[in-house]
């Protein structure tokens, strides 16, 4: 079977607002835990603090550098809290005390934060943070930065008989709820539409040091910015909460026990209705990452590179397959591919197939990135505009003679030829300078393009083109969720990949979030244009919705051809469940059901487009309805 690739891709930009494929799900890569980012999933921001810095005791009369680099000699408990401060270190100028920082306070809401702790000691906050008041175990801290600066917390004393521990640094207004709701509500709201979450950066997959299971991050560790990043338990909790599929990247050095324990943790704790994408490491061909050098230097030298990656990938998938015995329908075992170098993925898969392990791969996964026309931008230099960047990227990316389109076509053909899914582990715009990591005269235009309105249409075109590569269900996982717009300092030398710049927008996102709006609108429109899942004959026929638009109540007439379990729900334009009308067996015959424009809490909802979804075991039906008040 040959793919139907037509020469009309460039025309798609004119029709995508009215025509949507229905076979591509949209997921999201989450930004890695760090103190300088703009993604704050936990109301306890201590979990995103920098690892401890040592410095000389303030009473010392000599020099006081910012840090003295004795972190490997800090006496700590099992969760990383210092057992004693100050402490003596051989070779230090004086007694050592500790500091941590958050280096992007401009991405935090200004206000009064609450710092809670156990134990006895002396703490200080400074720079963009100032102590308002304190009592034992509780400190009120004012955080305020208009410049995207830095705040610091120092541990000046910790009683070795009752050492400081269990730090909680809480976002404003969350002290009463943090124990029952650890997640930032604004972060969750904006993540709501995305039903596949890739945790590559959450797990510090690139350059991972993880080998044995006891090295991983514990949920009670003082920070998640070291070890294996955000604990795996939190991945599972989030997916269960959101009812989102999980995409797990296996650390490249992890031993078999680590891989087995990780698979077991997901098997036993993730909702069994959710899928698990399993991938060995990330971009094992990218020489800027340790995992690529590991694959070249440490895997079987009996095979040439990249073939030697095949047995390792198969071994990892075999472990997960064994752990999920009789439950393998829960897994989507992914083989990552280099989008622009088809030969790599083709040869790795050929080796896996030659070894008799092709059955251990369920999906072929290139990236789904768009690239600017660097030649054009170099010619324009400082005269380049955001519109130049976007129009050049459109012409370059969707030209079937260029490597970008060819890479997608070839990987899609590989997937079709071997009856595998086509999934995109990362994707979106990849508007970085050439060479990467440098400051070019056109860097400002690259950054401005991130918030230009034309980016919205460019994203729509990307999603439409990718969705038409195969007829089977695909998954596109955007990279990434939230990241700062680096306009100063490095001048965008490393690009900007966030769909959002900040999580602290109120809904709906403003005009400076065209990437996010395009992704959410694509999800919304593909859902609204799906009249029926036709994989099997329908037991339920939808007759009418009236009045539509409606003001106070909308009625739905249904015909049930055979008694069946049925779920009838209302979703909003962001894909969030608003109201459940019915969740029980429904008898054969004609039925009338109505919705009065309230949510599950009995509150009136705002005017707008909503989606009625009627689901039986066999299939589902959807209908767009409009509420006007």
Secondary structure, 3 states (H helix, E strand, C coil): CCCCCCCCHHHHHHCCCCCCCCCEEEEEECCCCCCCCCCCCECEHHHHCCCCEEEECCCCCCCCCCCCCCHHHCCECCCCCECCECECCCCCCCCEEEEEEECCHHHCCCEEEEEEEECCEEEEEEECEEEEEEECCEEEEEECCCCCCCEEEEEEEECCCCCCEEEEEECCCCCCCCCCCCECHHHHHHHCCCCEEECCCCCCCCCCCCCCHHHCCCCCCCCCCCCCCCCHHHHHHHHHHHCCEEEEEECCCCCHHHHHHHHHHHHHHCCCCCCEEEEECCCCCCCCCHHHHHHHHCCCCCCCCCCHHHHHHHHHHHHHHHHCCCCHHHEEEEEECCCCCHHHHHHHHHHHHHCCCHHHCCEEECCEEECCCHHHHHHHHHHCCHHHHHHHHHHHHCCCCCHHHHHHHHHHHHHHHCCCEEEECCEEECCCCCCCCCCCCCHHHHHHHCCCCHHHHHHHHHHHHHHCCCCCCEEEEECCCECCCCCCCCCCCCCCCCCECCCCCCCCCCCCCHHHHHHHHHHHHHHHCCCECCCCCCCEEEEEEECCCECCCEEEEEEECCCEEEEEEEECCCCCEEEEEEEEEECCEEEEEEECCECCCCCECCCEEEEEEEECCCCEEEEEEEECC
